[in-house]
Amino acid sequence: MGDWDAGTKSTVQKIPLLKTKAGPRDKEEWPKRLKEEYAALIKYVQLNKGSDQDWFTISSNKEGTHWSGKCWYIHNLLKYEFDLEFDIPVTYPMTSPELQLPELDGKTSKMYRGGKICLSIHFKPLWAKNSPHFGVAHALCLGLGPWMAAEIPHLIDSGIISHKDKK
């Protein structure tokens, strides 16, 4: 975790690690894993709210296979909000979810088609090393959060995205 700041490291250490090694195809163990996912997400949200660093909302379908919500980034006192979505891969938890911000599709080279953010260099090796103990909360904390912190200010300063009130 050498690439993350002390705050991120401290936060991720407080997110519970998951114990159940099950994906959506495992009909018996997946509900147990899903409960662990929700518990870890609830803890992460509580940590964020407790430190006044709330930056996303998220929910899943009943099966826990499709997740959607909003994420936002504050830059120069302006809030930039984006849709967030992803599906749990069939090889989960050995494979991390591909987080998508659809409205940013094609606006940065650090993104794949469909608005999937690029996490291959920093996050995917960490996920592989910590699988099956990492879950959705870890993907948000160590994947989406740092990606947004690096990319969103650059996209704003380059004029690629603008605040909704300035359009």
Residue, then its C-alpha position, 0 to 999 in steps of 0.5 A: m500500500g505504498d502508493w496511498d496516503a496515510g489517511t487512506k491506509s488508516t481507513v482501509q485498515k479499519i474496513p473489515l476483511l471478508k472471510t467467505k470465499a464465494g461469488p454470485r454463482d455459489k448459491e449457498e455461500w453467496p448470501k453469507r458473503l453478501k452480508e459481509e460485503y454490506a457490513a464492510l460497506i456500512k463500516y466504511v460509510q461510518l468511517n467516512k461520515g465520522s471524518d466528514q469525508d462522505w463521497f459516495t452512495i451505493s446500493s445493489n440489486k436484490e441478488g448483490t450482482h449489480w451495484s449503482g450509486k453516485c460518487w462525488y469529488i469536491h474541487n475548488l469548493l465545487k461538487y462534481e457528481f458522477d454516476l457509479e455502477f458495476d457488476i460483480p464478476v462471475t470469478y469474484p472475489m478472485t477478480s475485482p469489480e470493474l468500476q464505471l463512471p459512464e459519463l466520463d467515458g472517453k474523457t481520459s486515457k485512464m479509462y476503458r470503454g464504457g467508462k470503466i476506470c483503469l485500476s490495472i497498475h496499482f489496484k489489481p495486484l493489491w486485490a490479487k494479493n488480498s483476495p478473497h478478503f477484499g470486497v466492494a468497500h475495499a474497491l471503493c477505498l483503494g480503487l475509486g477514491p485514489w483514481m478520482a483524486a488523481e484524475i478528476p482535478h486534472l480533467i477539471d483543470s484541463g477543461i475536459i469536464s466542467h461544473k454543472d452550474k458552469k455549463 
